[in-house]
Amino acid sequence: MKILILGIDGYIGWPLALRLISRGHTVSGADSLFTRKRVKEVNSDSLTPILTMEERIGKIKELWGKNIEYYEGDVSDASFIYDLIERIKPDAIVHLAEQRSAPYSMLGLSQATETLTKNMIGTLNLVYAMKDIVPDCHLLKLGTMGEYGTPNIDIPEGFFEIEYNGRKDNLPFPKFAGSWYHWSKVHDTNNLMFANKLWNLRITDVMQGVVYGTRIKEIHETKLYTRFDVDEVWGTALNRFCTQAVIDEPITPYGKGMQRRGFLSLEDSINCLTIGLEKPPSPGEYRVYNQFDEHYSVNELAEITARTANAILGKNCKIEHVENPRVEKEEHYYNPEHSKLKSLGYKRSRELKDDIVNILEDIQTFKDRAENLRNVIKPKTFWRKSSGITKNNPDSIQVH
Ligand SMILES: NC(=O)c1ccc[n+]([C@@H]2O[C@H](COP(=O)([O-])OP(=O)(O)OC[C@H]3O[C@@H](n4cnc5c(N)ncnc54)[C@H](O)[C@@H]3O)[C@@H](O)[C@H]2O)c1
């Protein structure tokens, strides 16, 4: 299959490219290098050392004898997307190319504007270009479980049957996101549903949980690392906790630590996306699946990280709760459904505790790089305090 990965340089895009190449697909990709640039702006960097896109492509050629057509550009630029799709004419497009940090979107008005506009316009450009050039192409778009928020009822996979005043319908489940980033994903979802209704595009909208891990099989074998962010703006809780454990800092859950989210390993995220691509929806179908293996509270993540680091690295980890910089419920019901991927043949391959061992080992390997990130892990971005009144251009401002 000819597959175009938008956001190929990212945490998920790069391992997905490795997996699809190794399964014999023809892969091309595009990226604006947005994440590399914005992470540097908060004085941070990927904890794992990552090659440039040119070096990555060279290594793929060396190892698999395959060429990746790569284009640097921004999906929110309509002419870039139209030219790209005209040139490649893909059978499937994986759209990962969005600003993906909730805390970044909460830094101030300019970052909120940048997140909402770039993400929504990028997706809109894409569905128009597909409709005009490759109307039968399958779009696999990454949304997030965070679109649903934390309602006090079970969360279905996209749609649910509801009865009101004696009448029934099958409707999209109401969304209540918790950051401008998550709202940008909700708006994308609405636009994708509408594009499907208008033009019969075939679309998979993936509500993905938080992904953890530094490896998939191909990364372990080739040492072609994907990025791994651990700072307060770009890193997720488990990445931060594992890094804190290795550099002998206390592990710092936000607030009460009872917040509960769905998680899955990088290996299983790539497995799910591969299944989604190789078992596409029917022409004209819009499908949604919730992609996560298990839900954990932040305290559970902190405790399992501490236990594992104590056992395998001989650490004596302490857990210290810090003021929650976010605006979120700290105690809540959480029970999302996730059976559709299983019905397509997906089976979980990794357990959290095994991946934590691998993450800790990889951080230990790059301990010098982890030490350099010591000062960017604890929270400085407090969501209620974010401002930005006249700061309309993120390129013209310092975020710290
Ligand atoms: N990693 C997770 O835990 C997770 C969870 C749920 C959803 N997602 C979603 O999955 C997707 C990929 O996430 P990731 O963790 O790999 O993020 P990432 O930031 O590492 O990768 C995204 C890539 O897209 C590029 N990009 C961003 N905006 C772009 C634009 N306008 N034009 C071209 N390129 C652009 C970035 O430079 C980056 O290389 C995102 O849409 C994210 O919202 C990720």
The ligand as an SDF file (V2000), in Angstrom:
LIG
                    3D

 44 48  0  0  0  0  0  0  0  0999 V2000
    1.7940   10.7420   21.9380 N   0  0  0  0  0  0  0  0  0  0  0  0
    0.6260   10.5850   22.5560 C   0  0  0  0  0  0  0  0  0  0  0  0
    0.5540   10.1380   23.7110 O   0  0  0  0  0  0  0  0  0  0  0  0
   -0.6480   10.9290   21.8300 C   0  0  0  0  0  0  0  0  0  0  0  0
   -1.8720   10.6260   22.4540 C   0  0  0  0  0  0  0  0  0  0  0  0
   -3.0600   10.9400   21.8000 C   0  0  0  0  0  0  0  0  0  0  0  0
   -3.0170   11.5380   20.5480 C   0  0  0  0  0  0  0  0  0  0  0  0
   -1.8140   11.8300   19.9770 N   0  0  0  0  0  0  0  0  0  0  0  0
   -1.8280   12.4780   18.6570 C   0  0  0  0  0  0  0  0  0  0  0  0
   -0.9860   11.7450   17.7860 O   0  0  0  0  0  0  0  0  0  0  0  0
   -0.3560   12.6310   16.8600 C   0  0  0  0  0  0  0  0  0  0  0  0
    1.1410   12.4100   16.8970 C   0  0  0  0  0  0  0  0  0  0  0  0
    1.5990   12.6410   18.2080 O   0  0  0  0  0  0  0  0  0  0  0  0
    3.1300   12.5550   18.6010 P   0  0  0  0  0  0  0  0  0  0  0  0
    3.1840   12.2230   20.0340 O   0  0  0  0  0  0  0  0  0  0  0  0
    3.8550   11.7310   17.6130 O   0  0  0  0  0  0  0  0  0  0  0  0
    3.5350   14.0960   18.4360 O   0  0  0  0  0  0  0  0  0  0  0  0
    4.8560   14.7510   17.8420 P   0  0  0  0  0  0  0  0  0  0  0  0
    4.7650   16.2120   18.1110 O   0  0  0  0  0  0  0  0  0  0  0  0
    6.0590   14.0280   18.3250 O   0  0  0  0  0  0  0  0  0  0  0  0
    4.6760   14.4710   16.2920 O   0  0  0  0  0  0  0  0  0  0  0  0
    3.9160   15.2880   15.4510 C   0  0  0  0  0  0  0  0  0  0  0  0
    4.7710   15.6310   14.2340 C   0  0  0  0  0  0  0  0  0  0  0  0
    4.0130   16.4780   13.3770 O   0  0  0  0  0  0  0  0  0  0  0  0
    4.7890   17.6190   13.0300 C   0  0  0  0  0  0  0  0  0  0  0  0
    3.8610   18.7330   12.8420 N   0  0  0  0  0  0  0  0  0  0  0  0
    3.1450   19.3780   13.7850 C   0  0  0  0  0  0  0  0  0  0  0  0
    2.3770   20.3190   13.2090 N   0  0  0  0  0  0  0  0  0  0  0  0
    2.6210   20.2640   11.8770 C   0  0  0  0  0  0  0  0  0  0  0  0
    2.1180   20.9590   10.7540 C   0  0  0  0  0  0  0  0  0  0  0  0
    1.2160   21.9440   10.9030 N   0  0  0  0  0  0  0  0  0  0  0  0
    2.5930   20.6320    9.5240 N   0  0  0  0  0  0  0  0  0  0  0  0
    3.5070   19.6430    9.3700 C   0  0  0  0  0  0  0  0  0  0  0  0
    4.0280   18.9530   10.3900 N   0  0  0  0  0  0  0  0  0  0  0  0
    3.5750   19.2500   11.6440 C   0  0  0  0  0  0  0  0  0  0  0  0
    5.7470   17.8350   14.1760 C   0  0  0  0  0  0  0  0  0  0  0  0
    6.9220   18.5160   13.7740 O   0  0  0  0  0  0  0  0  0  0  0  0
    6.0270   16.4030   14.6440 C   0  0  0  0  0  0  0  0  0  0  0  0
    7.1660   15.8620   14.0120 O   0  0  0  0  0  0  0  0  0  0  0  0
   -0.7630   14.0500   17.2650 C   0  0  0  0  0  0  0  0  0  0  0  0
   -1.8270   14.4770   16.4540 O   0  0  0  0  0  0  0  0  0  0  0  0
   -1.2490   13.8770   18.6910 C   0  0  0  0  0  0  0  0  0  0  0  0
   -2.2150   14.8340   19.0100 O   0  0  0  0  0  0  0  0  0  0  0  0
   -0.6420   11.5400   20.5900 C   0  0  0  0  0  0  0  0  0  0  0  0
  1  2  1  0
  2  3  2  0
  2  4  1  0
  4  5  1  0
  4 44  2  0
  5  6  2  0
  6  7  1  0
  7  8  2  0
  8  9  1  0
  8 44  1  0
  9 10  1  0
  9 42  1  0
 10 11  1  0
 11 12  1  0
 11 40  1  0
 12 13  1  0
 13 14  1  0
 14 15  2  0
 14 16  1  0
 14 17  1  0
 17 18  1  0
 18 19  2  0
 18 20  1  0
 18 21  1  0
 21 22  1  0
 22 23  1  0
 23 24  1  0
 23 38  1  0
 24 25  1  0
 25 26  1  0
 25 36  1  0
 26 27  1  0
 26 35  1  0
 27 28  2  0
 28 29  1  0
 29 30  1  0
 29 35  2  0
 30 31  1  0
 30 32  2  0
 32 33  1  0
 33 34  2  0
 34 35  1  0
 36 37  1  0
 36 38  1  0
 38 39  1  0
 40 41  1  0
 40 42  1  0
 42 43  1  0
M  CHG  2   8   1  16  -1
M  END
$$$$
